[in-house]
């Protein structure tokens, strides 16, 4: 259904949205979307760092072989 909208259809949708909501409302909405994306990226980076820190704290629990003890 949506696979043949094309450029003219997208431009028409953009104009209708601009007329309905106005420039100020759209720019503030895009600012909020940008803040959300930034917060999401920060959360992903923080969780990666936390996982890496947790993996660094894990001790090796494999049993030592007789060769390692000698």
Secondary structure, 3 states (H helix, E strand, C coil): CCCCCHHHHHHHHHHHHHHHHCHHHHHHHHHHHHHHHHHHHHHHHHHHHHHHHHHHHCCCCCCCCHHHHC
